[in-house]
Amino acid sequence: MYFISIFPEIFLFLWTILIFVVDFFLKEDKRKNLGYLSLLGILITIILLFFSAQGEMFGKAYSYDSLSLFFKLVFLLSAFLAISVSIDFVAKFRAFKGEFFGLILFSTVGMMLLSSARELIFLYVSLELVTIPLYVLAAYLKPDKKSAEAGLKYMLLGAISSAILLYGISLIYGITGTTFLLGIKTRLMVDYLQIGPIGPGLFLSFIFFIAGFGFKLALVPFHMWAPDVYEGAPTPITAFLSVGSKAAGLVAFLRVFFESFSVYNPDWVTIVAVLAALSMIIGNIIALPQTNIKRMLAYSSIAQMGYILVGLVAISERGVSSVAFYTLAYLFANLGAFVVAIAFELQTGSSEIKDYSGLSRTSPTLSFLMMIFLLSLVGIPPLAGFVGKYFLFASAIEKNLIWLVVIAILTSVISLYYYVGVIREMYFHKKEGGEKIFLPFGIKLALIICIIGVLLVGLFPNPFLDLASQAALVFKY
């Protein structure tokens, strides 16, 4: 009866197979059309999402609800924008187009399944489907040593994080006798009533889960892979990593901790709050001296995950809705900044911030859009980032997490310095012999979507907040 619930994932999987098959029969000069074919598949999948019935499958291991719907839209938007800007990127660098687009779609299928996972083995397999294609994509520019290094580092550290997460799963199974999230919750509630405080085995499993998800989210101190991978990977993949894979790790964290471990909230919330503070402080401070825009955005994304965790540790409906809302706001602003960086790199071959000098004179529209995206990441009103941070901080204040909000505000001020550093380079530094940046159709389309998203979410937040609030109703607080 509820088979239609998983139909969008099945459709996108089959569409990805179609991409690989069609790739065999296309001539080199026609392979660019595979990108547009991939975009069409994503649009059809988005439509199918709204016609799919909400329900559960596979013995409640899979659940299509308002939370999974929200994050599936985030994943599909991320993939759409990443593929849109990849079309001309892979043409210039002579990458195998069918494989490139297909691997992005395979990873997206994994993300969609992950958002609906309510059983730990199902969740783990989905998470691997997310990350394994990304290992290949990070190393896709084979002649580039930095790209090969990025892929190797990402694979090795990703494998370690997966092993840590799997060990946490084995501990939970040993303690509760089940891998279903609701079953774990029921057993832990019984243990809490009978035994009381958390035992060492359960606490150790929490540590393993936090560490495993911490690698996926690039939280401090599990962030060591992010800067090198972001710098070495093809820039469209860096953009996809910064939003899509982070959102996937976030929804997995929400499912496990809010659904299974809620009875022991005080025992893990403090740990996550400390990680949030460290991520905001270290991410923003190390971003200050960066001269490469991809590395700067890498450390920025570490700090941004810290801000998102501020809402998560509030353990409330408002907190979860603010997390979902800010994820959407972050999607448009961060991907928008990366789209500008991709356009600049395509023409100049550079990702160095100093080379953005005088961009406002040669490409005023592009530099203006970059300024808007960066200011949204800071949290300047009336842009999407400001509204998102307001809701995050308000949810934390409601729970008396004043110290964490103070750190978040102070580090936001720090972030203003390095974001404005890029703006200063574009508007106040001159460069001789600059040329206008040409914008291919795919990049134009992505820029239009991102700027509309940043402005709409910032100026008219209520419809998006309502959608995020519906997603938060999945959990009981």
N, C-alpha and C positions, 0 to 999 in steps of 0.2 A: 504493500500500500504506500509506503513511504520511500519507495525506490527513487521517486522523482527528486527526493531531497539531495541525493548525491549526483544527480544527473549533470549539473554544471561541471563538476570535476571530471566526470567520465567524458563529457563532450570535449573539454579542453585537452585532456590526455589524448583522445583520438585525433583531435585537430593537430596536436604536436606531431603525432605519427605521420599525419598527412604532410606536414611541413618537410619532414625528413624524406618522405617518398617523392614528393614533387621536386625536391632538390636534385635528385638523381637525373631528372629529365630536362632540366633547364640549362641553357647555355650560360656562360659566365656573365655576359652583359644583361641577362634577364633575371639573375638571381636577386637583384635588388628588390624585385617584386615580392620575394618571400617575406620581407619585413612588413609590407602592407597586408599580405595575407595573414600574418601573425596578428596584426592589429585588428583585423576583421574578426578573427577568432576570439580575441579578448572582448570585443564589443558584443558579440553574440552571447558569450558567457555571462557578461553583466546582465543582459536582458533575461537570460535563463534563471539567474539568481532570484529575480523578482517574481518569477512564475513558479518557483519551486516551493513545495509544501514543507513547512517546518515539521520536524519530527525526528525520531531516533531509529537507528539501524544497527545491525550486527550485535544484538544483545546489549544495546545502549552504549556500545563503544564509540559510535558516531552519532553526533547530535547537531542538527541544523537549527539554530536558534538566532535570536537577535544579536547576540555577541559575535557569533561566527559570521553572520551576514555583514555586520559592520566591518570586521577585519578582512573579510573576503573582498569587499569593495576597495579597501586600502591596498591589498595585495595586487588586485587587477589594475588599479590606477597606477601603481608603481611600475608594474610590468609594461603597461601601455606606454608610459612616458619613457622608460628605459629603452624599449624597442624603437620608439619613435626617433629618439636621438641617436640610436645605433645604426640606422639605415645608411647614412652617409659616412659614419665613422668606420664601419667595417669595410665599406667600399674603398675608402682611402688606404686603409692598412691591409687590404687584400686578405681579410679573414674569411674563413669558410662560412658563408652567410647562413645557410640552412642550419648548420650545427649551432651557430651562435644564437640564433633566434629560438631554435628548438630547446636548447638547454635552459634559456630564461623561462620558457613556458613550462618545462618540466619542474623547475624550481617553484614556480607559481602554483602548480598543481599540489606540490607538497605543502606549501603554505596554506592553501585552502583546506586540505585535509587536516592539517595541524590545528587550525582554528576550531574544528569540529570534534577533535579527539577528546574522549572522556574515559580512555583506558590507556594505561602507561605504555604498553607495548605498541599499540596503535600510534600513540603520540611519538614514541621514539623512532619508529620506522618513518613516519611523516617528516620528522625533523631531519632525518638522514636524506630523505628525498629532496628536502630544501637545500641542504648544504653540499652534497656531492656534486651536483651540476655547477655550483658556485666555485668549487675547487678548480674545476676545469676552466671555467670562464675567467677566473683571476689570472691564470697562466696562459691566456689565449694568444697573446702577442709573442709568438715563439722566438722571433729574433731579438726581442727585448729581454735583457738579463733581469731587469727589475720585475718584469711580469712573471718570469719563471720563478724568481725568488718569492714573489707574492703568493703564487699558487702553492709552492712548497711549504712556506710558513703557515699559510692558512690551513692546508691539509693536515700538517703535523699537529698544530695546536687544536684544530677542530676535532681530530681523532682523540686527542687527550681529553678534551671536554666531553666528547660523547661517551668515552669510557667512564669518566667520573659520574656523569648522569646515569649511565646504566648501572653503576655500582649502587647509586642511591636508590634506583628502582628495585634492585635485588634486596636491599635492606628493608625497604617498605613492604615488599612481598613477604619477606621472612617474618616481619612483625605482625602484619595484618592478615596474611594468607590470601590476598586478592590484589589485582592490579587495576580494578575498576575504581574510578575516582569516588563515586558515591559509596561503594563498599568500603573503601579506605576510611572515608569520613565516618561512617557508621561504627566501624570497629574502633577508631580512635576515640570517638565519643564515649563508647562503653569503657574503654581503658581509662579514660580521664575520670569518669565517675567512680570506677572501682579502685584505681591505683593512685590517681592524683597527678602530681607534677610529671613533667616530661622525663623519660629515661634516657640514658646515654646513647643507646642504639638509635632511637628515634631522632634525637638531637643531631647525631652524626649524619643521618640520612638527610635532614634538613640542610646541613652544611654542604653535602654533595649536590643536592638539587640546586641550591643557590650558586654554587661554584659552576655547575654545568650550564645553567641559564646565564650566569654572569659572563662566561666566555662568549655565548651567542649575542649578548647585549653589549659586549665590550665595556663592562663596568670595571672600574678600578677595584682590585689589582689584577683583573683578568683581561686587561685591555692591550697587552703587549703586541698582539698581532695586528691591530687595527691600522696604525700609521703606515707601516710598511706595505700592508696589503692594499690600503687605499691609494697609496702613491704608485705602486707597481701595476695594479690591475688596470685594464682598459677603463677609461673614465666613465662610460655608461654603466659598467658593472659596479664601479665604485659607488655611483649614484644609487643603483639598485640595492647594493649591500647596505648603504647608509639608512635606508628606509624599510625596504621589503623584509630583509632578514631580521632587522631589529624588531619590527612589528610582529614577526612570526615568533621570535623568542619571548616577546612581551605577552602575547595572548596565551602561549604555553605556560608561562609563569602564572598568569591569572587563573587559568584552569586548575592547575595543580594546587597552588597555595590557597586560593579563595574557596575552592570546592572541596578539597580533601583535608587541608591542614588548618582550617579555620578555628577549630577548637583550641589550637595551640598558638593563636595569633601573637600573644606577647612574647613568645620565645623566638620567633623569627623576624618580627617586625623591627626590633631594635637593630639586628644585624643588617637588614636591608636599608634601614635609615642611615646607618653609618656608611654603607657602600654608596648611597646616594650622595651624601655629603662629600666623601672622598672623590667621587666622579666629578662633581661640580667644581671642586677646588682644583684638583690636579689637572683635569681636562682643560679648564680655562687658563690656568697658569702656564701650562706647557704650550698651549696654542699661541701665546703671546709672541715668542721669538720665531715662529715658523715663517719661512720665506716661500714655501711651496703651497699653493692654494689647496691642493688635495690633502696634504698633511694637516694644514690648518683646519679644514673642514672635518678631518678625521678626529682630531682632538675636540673640536666643537661638538661632534656627534656623541662623543663620550660624555661631555658635560650635559648635552641635551637629554641623554638617557637618565642622568641624575635628576634633572628637573621632572621628568616623567615619573620617577620613583617617589618624588615628593607627594604626588597625588595618590600613588599606590599604597604607601604606608599609612595613609589616613584610614584605611579599612572601612570605607563607607560607600554608600551608593553614589554620593556626590564625588567621592574620590575616584572611583572607577570610571564614572562618566567623564570626569575631567581628563583622565588618562587617555580615554578613547578620543575625546575631542582634540586634545593637544597632538595626538599622533597624526590626526588628519591635517591639522594646521602645519605641523612639522613637515609632513609629506610635501605640501605645495612649496613651502619656503626653501627647504633643503634641496629638493630636486630642482627647483628653479635656479638656485645658485649653481648647482652642478651643470645644468643645461647651458648656462652662460659660459662656464669654464670649458665645456666640451666645444662650444662654438669657437671660443678663442683658441683652444688647442688645435682644432682642425685646421685653422688658417695659419697660425703662427708656430705651431709645434712646441709651444711652451706652456708650462703650468706654474711658472714663477710669478709671484705677485708683482715684482718690480717691472715686469714686462707689460703690466696693465696700465702703465703710465700714459696719460693723455688719451685714454680710451673714450672719454666723454667728448672729445673733439672729433674723433674719427667715426665713432659709433655711439651717438648720444642716446639712442633708444635702448641699446644693449646695456650701456653703463647705468642708465636710469633703472632698468629692470633689476640689475644686479644689486643696486642700492636698496631697492624695495625688499628684495628677498633677504638681504643681510640684516636690514633693520627689523624685519619680521622675526628673524631668529633671535635678535636681541630682546624683542618684546616691546617695541615702540608702538604706541597707539596711532591710528586705529586699525593696525594690521592684525592678521590672524594670530601671530605669536603673542601679542599682548593679551588678547582675550583668553587664549589658552593658558598662559601663565597665571592670569588672574584667577581662573577657576582652580588651577592646581594649588596655588598658594592659599586660596580661601578654604579649600577642603582640608588642608593641613592645619590651618589656624583653628578651624572648628574642633579639631582633636588636640589642641594645645601643643602642637609641634612648632612652637614659635622659633626655637633655636634653628630648626631646619629651614624654615622660611627666611630667617635672617641670612643664613649662609647662601640660600638661593638668590636673594636680592643682591647681596654684595658681589657674588660671582657673576651675576648678570651685568653688573656695572663693569667688572673686569672684561667681560666678553665684548662690551661696547668698544673697547680700545682696539682689539685686533680686527673686528669687523669694519670699524671706521677706517682702519689702516688701509684696507682695500679701496674704500670709497675715496680716501685722500689720494691714493695713488692714481685713481682714474680721473679725478676732478682737479687736483691741485699740482700735479707734476706734469711737466711737459716732456714729450719724446719726439725726436726728429724722425721724419720719414715713416710715420705711422700710416696704416692703411685701414680702410673701412672693412669691418668683419662681414663676410658674406654669410647669410643665414639660409641653409637649405630648408625645404618644406617641412621635413620631420622636426627640425629644431624649432622652426616658427610655431608649429602646432603645439609642441610641448611648452614653449614659453607662454603662449596664449592661455593654455589650460592652467599653468601654474600661477600666472598673475591674476587670472579671474578667481582661482581658488583662494589665493591670499587675501584678495579684497572682499570676496563674498563671505568667507568665514569670519573675517574681521568686522565687516560692517553689518552683516545680517547673520549673527551667530545662532539665533534661536532654532531654525530648522535643523541645523547640524547638531546642536546641543540636545534637541529632542531625540534625534537618532542615537546619539551617544548614551542618553539616559535610558532609552529602551534596551540598549546593550547591557547596561549595568544592572538591570532588573533580573538578569539570569541568576545572580548570586543572592544568598541570604546573609544578612549582616548581623 
